[in-house]
């Protein structure tokens, strides 16, 4: 047989051919868009380290949500900046809290858009840690009741999905019990199952005003060197009742996403985090990269690795390009 016997380039000759045999397909309906909600009315304030993203009051969040729904994006995930912080994050579980008010405003405006919420104390505590602190240590078990109360409050306000990101041991079981006992058996639990202690979170910490006031989060978030441990965390969350499991961040952990996808039969989510977004925006602003091409490649790589759901600050841009 004359050389070459195989000619893979035959299927790459035109865009129509490439599309015909494309293995990985990403659509806006597989994306969630993060939003940061704040007290007040008429607030729309750009976040310096996250160009194109804003601090939004409940009314502005509802207006933004209408645009997101029209773009075909599956839903939003809400992060709250309360009016007041204290050592126990009192406002986190308040039925009149900033996230709870935003949920109501968005649900009143959007019929189909999914509303997910971050369940964690770091934005609500004055020390910036994800759990209760005693004698300089983040205490696991006393934190669980507060997380469950927060999740129930979000479900009562109308959240479809609650997403604990704290990485306390046993929090998925505690939240599931709390939701079921309060009559919210249909509330979906998306667990940040393998959340790594990462340098890619910097812009988020500015956006959410959640930088720890002492120490760091390495005693509860995962070590970046560990992959087998991620599988253990994921399996525990599945056993405790998680409906969806997530790996965070995405780009530096594509191998972990792939291993999780093979290990469990639950949908797998990945968070394309703030630092990943900010680096692309900074390079694009200087003309160093083609933003549309590189964002599409990044999101496709996360999908190819095995993610069914992607949380990304790029979601709106991608949806516009896809249209």
N, C-alpha and C positions, 0 to 999 in steps of 0.2 A: 504494500500500500504506500503511495507516495507521501512524503512528509509535507505538511503535518497531517497526521491521521485524524486529529481532533481539531476543530476550529471554533472555540467558544465565542470568538468575536462575531460570529454570524448573528448572535442574539443581542449584540450591543450596537448595531449599526444605526438605529434610529430611536428617537425617544418613544415612539409608539411600541417598538419591539421591546425596549428596556422596560416599559411599563407593563407589557403583557406578561413578562416572566419575573417581575419584581417579587422578591421573597418576603420583604418586610414592609408593611403598610401602616402608616400612622395618620389618623384623622383627628380633627378637633374634639370629636366626641369621646376621645380617650384621655383628655387633658382636664386638669383642675388648675384654676388660677388663684394664687394667694392674694389676699387682700388684708390690709391693716386698718382696723376701725378704731376711731377715737371719739371722745365725748364731744358734744356740741352740735351745731347745725351749720350747714353751708361750708364745711371744712373740706378743702381739697388742696393738700400741701405736698408738693413733690419731695420724695426722700432722696437726699443728695447722693448717697452711695448706690441707689437703685433707680437710675434714670428711667422715667416713664412709669414708675410706681408711686403711689400716693398714700398719705394718711387721709382717711375718709371718715366723715361723720356718717351716721346711719342713713340720712337722706341721700347723701352723695354716693354711699355704697350701693343703695338701691338703684340709683341712676346708672352707675357703672355696671351693675349686675344686668340691667336690661340690654346694654351693649354686648356683654359677654354672652348672654343667652342668644342674642341675634346672630352672633358669630358661630354658633353651633358648638361652643365649648360645653363640656358636660356639666361643670359646676365650679364653685368657688370654695376655698378653704379660708376661714376667717381667723385672724389673730387680733387680740384686743389689747389696747393700751388704756388702762383704767384711769379715772380721775385721781384716785388715791391708792397708794400702796402701803402695805404693812407687813409685819413678819410672817403672817399666816395667809396672805393673799385673800383677804376677806371678800373682795369684790368679785372674785372668780366665780363663785357660786350664786351670786345675787341674780334674782329673776329680773332685776332692773339694770343689770350690768351692760357694759358697752357692747359686748358680743351679742347678748340676748336681744338687745334693742335692734341691732343690725340684722339679726336673723329675721325678726318680725317684719322689718321694713323691706327686706329683699323678698321674703315669701309673699308679701302683699303685692309686689310688682311683677314677680316672675312665676309663671305657672309650672314650667318644666325644669328650670335650673335646679341642680342639686346643691344643697348647702351643707358643707362640712365645717367642722370647727376643731381648732387645736385645743386639746385638753392638757394643760400644763400650768404650773404656778409661777414660772420664771418671770412672766410679764407682770404679775400681780404682787410679787413680794418685793420688799425694799432691799433685800439682800441679793436678789437676782437668781437664786437657785431654784431648781425644779421641784423641790420638796421642802418640808419643814426642817428648820435648822435648830439644833440644840447643842450647846457647848462646841460650836464650830463644826459640827458634823451634820450632814444631810441624813435625816432619819427616814428610813424606808416605810415601815408599817404605819406610823401615825399619818403619813401622807396619803395613804390609800383612800381613807374615808373622804378626804377633801376632794380628791380627784373624782371619786364616784359622784359626790354631790354636784360638782361642776358639770360633769357629763349629763346628769339628769336634768339640771337646769337648762342646758343647751337643747336637749331633746324636748323639754317642755316648751321651750320657745319656738320649736319647729325645725330644728336641725335634722337632716336626714342621716348624717354620718357624724360620729364623734371620733376624734383621732388623738389618742393619748401619745404624747411625745416625750414624756418625762423620764422613761427608762427605769422606773421603780420596779422591783420584783413583785409580781403578783397583781399589778394594777389592772391588767385586762380582766382577770377573774372578778376583781372587786367592782369594776365598772359594769361588767355584764350583769352581775348580781343586782347592783343598784338600779340599772335600767329596767331589768325584768320585774323587780319588786315594785317599781314605780309605774308599771303599766306600759313600758316602752320596749316591748319584746321585739318590735320590728325595727328599732334603731340599729343602724349598721355600725359596727366597730372596726375601724381601720387602725391597726396597731403600728406605730413606729417600732417595728420589731427589732431591726438591726440599725440602730442609730449610733453613728460613730462620733467620738470626740474629734472634731475636724476643724482645721484652719479655714475651711471654706464658708464658715458661718458669719464672718465678720460683718458684712453689710446688714444681715438680718438683725444682729444684735443692736445695731444703731436704729434700724427701723422699728423694732419691737421694744426698745429701751430695756433690754434684758441682760446686759452684761453683768456677770457675777461681781459682787462688791468685795469678795475675797476668794482666794483659791481659784479653782476651775471645776469642770464637770467630769473629770476623768474617773472619779470614783463611781460614777453611774453610767456614763456613756461609754461606748465600746472602744477598745484599743484598735487603732487603724491597722495594726499588723495581723489581726485575727480574722480568719474566715470560718474556721470550724465552729468557733463560738457563736457566730451569726446564725448558723443552722440550729444550734441549741436554743438560742433566743427565739427564733422563729417557731420552732416546734412547740416550745412552751406556750407561746401566745396562741397558737392554733388550738392546743389542748385546753386553754383557758377560755376560748370562745371568740377569738378574732375572726371576722369575716374576710378581711383583707389584711395582708402583711406588707410592710414597707421597708425598703432599704434606703438609707439617707447617709451621706450624699449619693449622687448617681455616678458621675463621671469617673471618679477615682475608685469606684467600687462596682464596675461592670461585671467583674468576675464573681462578686458576691451575689449580684442580681441573678446571674446565670445559675449559680449553685442553688440559690433559694428556689428558683423556678423549677428546677429538677427535683427538689426535695419535698415540696408540698403541693397539695391539690387546690389550694386557695388562690384567688387572684393575687397578683404581686404588683405592688406600686413602687415607684421610685421618685425621689425628690431631687429635681434638678435645682440645686440650692442657690442662695443669693450670691455667693462668691463666684460660682460658675457663670451666673448671669452677668455680674458686674465686670468680670474680665472680658467677656465678649463685647459688652457695651463700650468699655474703655478702648479696646483695640479697634472696634468699628468706627468710633468717633475720630480716631486718628488715621483712618483709611488703611489700616494694616491688614484687615480681613474683610471679606465679603460677608456682611452680617446675615443676610438671608441664607446664603449657602452654608455657612458654618453652623447656624442654629438648626437648620434642617438636618444637617449631618449629625449633630450632637443628639438631637431628639430621636433620630432614627437609630443611632447606636444604642441608646437606652432601651428603645423598643426591641431592637434585635437581640439584646442581651437577655430579654425575657420579661420585661415589664409590661403588664396589661394596662396600667394606669400611670400617668406621669403628671406630677405636680411641677409646674414651671412658670416662672415670671415671663417667659417668652410666649406663653400660650396665646395671647391676643395677637401678637405679630404673626405667629405661625398660622393662626386661623385666617387672618387676612390674606396671607400668601397662598394658602391652600384654596381659598375661594377664587 
